Structure formats: structure tokens, C-alpha cells
């Protein structure tokens, strides 16, 4: 049987507020345990929550960015369950009336097509604390620094049909929340993470299969692997005559498999009800308009503009705008080149390729963020200008770039110091060609008798002789003439 | 000065400012009285002798330096569910028997700032759940009018202490009648302000949408004075209301001519002790003679208030009390074997029977499959009751009825049947469900036990309530009567 995969994601994004959603404690990551937990976070008797307006503003920003409806009167509810890292015995969340409902994002797939993923809702809630087990000799420690950190939970429709689509959607939301500056997107620290609802059904049928929920996936790679594992597991189960149980599963990254956590029968009844300590959140049009006016250029808009202004491909524009910082870097390179070297026309395509290719390679290699790049946009602009004005070839440029990265020097200094300046002087190239021809009489004879392929051999030899500095176009032209006799 | 214990807050404040008595002298005298009657009444859980004398000395210094406010040096007691820094806050429960709060509730903080001296923390039903003070882990409070009888609850310790002249005033909290009902049974004045008028920050929550801090005093004038000190917006309580606080004392004397009083038909139905009804009718007559107009009003949905309350309040309580889990503070069972055991035994051993009953009820009504039938329906009925009151206040300025159906009952008389106990709050719960201000004041004695009148007003109508109560108290002396042996 042909199976179809159905995936929905619940993404938790920690909001970048400086204090918690219902208390004045700081939200900075990595502080000593319980140093950022006040009486409200500790749920002392008699304390009350007070809503952080900044968290509301950030959620509204998200809603507007995905063309969702912003609820005019949303309600906080209590989700009741016992756990040591949940001090109140309930989590304050939103249930029946979330602050954001509806909305969608467009995702560019590998085959170049665009798929629209619908968003069901996004709601505000508080994060729980953390249980600690290491170094506590069989006891459990509780760190409440994270308790009360504001989150938006973004729930998608079951709209994705493969792990790759799910990752593409997750990356799109990841990009979006960072553009909006509402989440730092740090998956390692858990400030951006997701649960995946996965099911399969016979291709061509409508009814959704029973789903399993894979909890707390905190890297794009894990999302893809966990979903693929889970899909294969469910198909094998069904084809073997079994049935999928609705349950919560955990992904074990070390073993590359998902494992049952608890089944629906054991699941909590959360006894949601409106939190009487908090008033409804009332939002009017003026507020929405103000937030709307504060929105930055969003990834899709930016990509469209880059394609139009610089004649880039959809793919290049997509990669560049995956992070606002990368796109900014690219645009700064173009700007600096135009300002510093108005006479030379820089190829935006070359700039895009260098940023996406070699530069990103170096950034990844050394684990450096684009904003901390060792090569500033102005320095890269200069290097690319040197390609445009034929001082160096594109091939040499790659080496110069690496040298700039490693040594922190200017492009011209490296080109000069290493004598990489391209030879464009015809007489010098001709001299090199003559020497090569003279040294290889048999190859010359073969070439002249019709072995065209040997042209490359001669190019290589001349390049070797000139240490790669001969201008390739000029070399081709002259060599053809000389070999032709 | 003699008979310090019999003076009202207003009188004591004047005497302190005139330096006729020092706060230390006053505090010593009352502490002596508190200690002397503690064995018989059990009104206090904590007596803060040391702290009180320090605060009194500080108050005297302020009085001497002409840096005193109207309440500086006046002694009071707090119901033991207001968090007080440095003294235990037990909520009448084993769960918090040794709990010392690191912070002051807003009410406590405001009174401290005004220079009020805290003599101690008063006994109460466990977590404010009860109508007789018999659910306290620290034992029942006795009614000063008859030690075989209950003082009412849950603010029974506060009411008994004020009635017995141990303190001139005490704070209380009122979720379903917990200020007004004990005030009624002990023959003192009890004010529950509008929901949102006084901050709930630092009050250990029972049912958040109903809880309201208030006062137990010996006169409406004292309640007016103290309300001015504790009322007002608090940014730490989102449900407190940002409205200016009027000068409640200034409006007390206003004549009643033209005042429209509604008599709640539903409050005089079966179940009301005829002797109490007689006293209420007499009070209404007196108010009529002062120029008030009396008319009948009907709140058809009011009879549903008890069942509605006993869905909403337990639902909220089941969630509010989840934080008492033995993990961070409060009672923890001995040698837990695992997490579940820690939860089950800490809560099982830490909470008393009535608290557990309400947590169970609340958990049930919020459960999947029952939420709509119970919780949602109760919320809808609550809205209907609210609407009834609103309609009534289009016609009349205040409504009047009894506070309780009977006078104080005997200890143990209702403990076997929770529903009989719950019905004792039949007249008080409506004001909580609708968030309205209400005051109870003594209006007679029946077989030696106090009977009480309740006045309910529209939202933020405290000035009018206090005004009516004060005018009544100017014409009567029920509120001045001390229980035999406590004069």
C-alpha cells in the first residue's frame, strides 16, 4: 500500500522579553539555579501574576506577520497538573481564546514549488522550570529560572506531508521570529523547540490516521530524523496488521529512535478553566495599527525585493533572506562596492554566491555568526571589485578570501604580497605559451591531428607556469591562436 | 485612661493623638487581655507580643514627632491568611503550621505604613473553608457570647477577638460570607468591600474570583476609617480596580432622607428564624423613620446562589491549593518514597477533611466531561444572579436583609452534614458571586445571642453602605453591647 505522511507542528518560541511573563524576574539564560526566581515564580502563598505587556506585543507582532487574526479579547486559562518544576501546580496558558488564530506561511520546497502551511493558532503561555538530576546523588533538583519565561506556542494545521516539509516550515517560522526580534531562535538553549504530531494514512484517503506526538525536538536535524523514524515505525506497524496508539513519544538522539512516554489513557486531564487572577487581554485597532507599523521588512518581502533589485534566483534570494543578518550583509557588500568603487560594476550574482558559498562555509567551519564575520562587508566588497576589474580571477579570489579570513588582512595586501595579481599583459602570456608549446612537441602534434581535448592540458600547463595568474579569457584566446599554428 | 479595651478605633486614634495614652500602654493592656482570654476563646493562632511592642514604641515615636497618621499606634489583629513578614501565616492549616512569609500582604503593608500595631494573627477555618471555625487545625474558636457556640467562620478568630474587646478591629476575608457571617454571630460590624476595591496580594487564595479582604470592627465609622487605609489599586493585583479612594468617613453623617431601600423578598423565605426577622423588620422601621423609602425587591435567581457557589469556589480552590505540594515550603511528609508518595502524603496529611472535600469537588467539576455541566453552568447562573442585583440597583440604592438565618449555633451541631453547614451562608454568598460590597451589623439579641442585619450595595457603593450603617448605629446601641463578661 502507498502511505501518505501527515505532520502538524507545535512550535514553542521563548519571547525575548527582559522579564518574565507574569513576574519581574529576569529571563537571561545560564544564571545560577534559582537566582532568577522570585516569590511569584516560586508560587509562594498569596502572590499573584501580572501580565507583561511586552509579551503581548510580541505575540501580536507574530500574528500580524503571518496574516492571522489578532483576538480582541483573549483569555488566560490554567492548565492543571502536578510536577516539581511547575510551582503553582498549574501552567498559565491560553485555551479557548488564544491571542492569535488563523494565518499561514509560504514555504519554498526542494523542487522549487511553494507550499502554503496554515497556522491554527498561536497562544501565550509561561514556560516551566527544569528538573536537574546530574551530580545530585539520586535526588532531583529543581531550577526555576526558566519558570515563567514567556512563550508563544504556534500550532500548525496537519498540513505537512514529509519530514522535509516539516523542517522547511520550522525553518520558516524560525526565520520569521528572528526577523521580528521576538525570539533568539537558539535551539540548543531550548528557546526554540517543537513537538511533532505524526500520522500516516493510505494515500488517497481523507481520514487522518492515529497520531503520535513527538515531544521537545530541539534541532532541525532531529526533527527530520525523528519524523522519518516515526513514519517508518507507524507504516511497519500498520502493514504488520497492528495499530498505532495515540501517545506521547520522546526522540532519543543517541539511538535515533522514538520511544513511548505515556499513552492517552495515562494522559492528564488538565482541567483548563479561565484564570481568575488575570483579566481578559483587550486589544483595540489602534494598538494593532501601532504594532503593524513597527513590523520590519519580512523574509518574503525581502526575498522578493532582492530578486527584483539584484536579479537573483528564487533559491539565492531564499537562502540570503533565511536570516535578516545574512541578507543585510549581502546588501551592505553591494552598497560598499558601489560607494567605494563607483567605476566598477560588481556582479550581485557573484556577491550572492560568495556570501552563500565560500563565506558561509568559513562561518560554519569556525562556528561564527554572520554579524561576527572576520571579513567585514566592505572588505568583501573590495575583494569582489578586484575580480570585476580583472585584477584577480574568480578562482584566485577564493584563495584570497580564505587568506583574508585566516589572516585578517585586506584583499589588496594579500594579492600584492603573494604576487597573485593576474597577468593580462599579452606578451607575457604569449611568452609562457611559447615555452609550453616548445616543451611539449608530441602533445602539440596530437592536438593538431585532431585531439581537441588536449586544449585543456595546454591551459593547465600555462596556468602552472604563470602560477595561475594568467587572465583566463586572454589565455584562451591566445592559446587557440598559437596552437592553430 | 480606663476601659481602653472597650474603645473604638476612632476613639483610640483620638486619644493617641491627644497623648492621653501611649501606643505602648495600649498595646500592653490589650496584649494582656488577649493572653488572658486565649485559653477560653482560642481566637488567636499567633500572639505577637514582642513585635507588637516594638511597633508600638515606633508609633509612639512618630506620635511624638508629629509624624503620625490617623491610625498610628492603633492595635489590630490580622486574619491568619494575610501574609505577614516575620510572623507565621498558617491559614489555620497543618500545611502551613510553621510557614513564615518573607513578605507582607498589601493590606498588612498599608496598615503597617499607617502605623497600625499588629497584636497577632487570628484563628480561622482552614484555608478559609468553613462557616463555624471548626475546621481550623489549631482548634475551634469559641463565641464570646456563649462558649458552647461557634463564632461563625471563616474569620471566626477576628470576629471573636473584636467582640470580646481583645482588639478594637481586625482584618478578615470574605469569599462566601466569611467576614459578615462571623461578625453577625459575634455581634460586631463586618464589611466586605467590592471585589477589586482592596488588593488580594498576599492573601492566601481560596477562590480568587470571590475572595475579598475586609474589616471586622465595632462600628461602621471604624470600618470607614480603616477601609480608607487598605483600599485602592495595587499593581501587584490585576483584579484590583484603578479608582480613586473616597474619604469614607466624610460621607458617614449624610441624612437618609430619600434613600431607597429594597427589601429582599427571597431573604425572608422559609428558614429564617422569626426572632431575627423581627429584629430586621424593626431596623427597617427605624430607617424608614429616618426618611428612607422601603420597597420590596425580588432577585429570582438568588436561591441558586448556594449551589452555584459550591461549584465555582471549590473549582478555583482545587487549582489554588495545588501549590501546596510539599516541594518548596509548608508541610512535607516524612520519608517520601517517590514523587507520587511525596504528593499524596504531604497533601493527604497536610490538609484537613473540609479542604480535601472542596479540592475533590472542585477537581470533579472541572474534569473533562463535567466542565460544561457544572463549571460553565455555574458561571452562567452567576451571571444571572449578577444581573438580578444590577436590575435591583436600578430601582433602589441598597438592599437589606438578614446576614444569617439563625443566631450562633452550638459547636458540633453542623459538622456532620456539610450541606447544612453550607446553607448557613445562604444570605451572604450572593454578594460574593456578584462582587458587591456588603456590611453586616448587629441589630438585636435573640435569647442572648446577636442577630444581624445585612446591607448590600452596588459596585463601589461602600460610602452609601457605611453611611446607612452609621446612621443606624447613631440611633441604636446594639453595636456597643459587649458579650457578658467581656465588657
Interface residues (C-beta under 8 A of the other chain):
Chain A: X39 X42 X43 X44 X45 X46 X47 X48 X49 X50 X51 X78 X80 X82 X84 X87 X88 X89 X90 X140 X142 X269 X271 X272 X273 X276 X277 X278 X279
Chain B: X81 X82 X83 X89 X91 X96 X99 X101 X102 X103 X105 X200 X201 X202 X203 X204 X205 X207 X208 X209 X235 X236 X237 X238 X239 X315 X316 X318 X319 X321 X322 X323 X325 X327 X328 X329 X339 X343 X363 X366 X367 X368 X371 X375
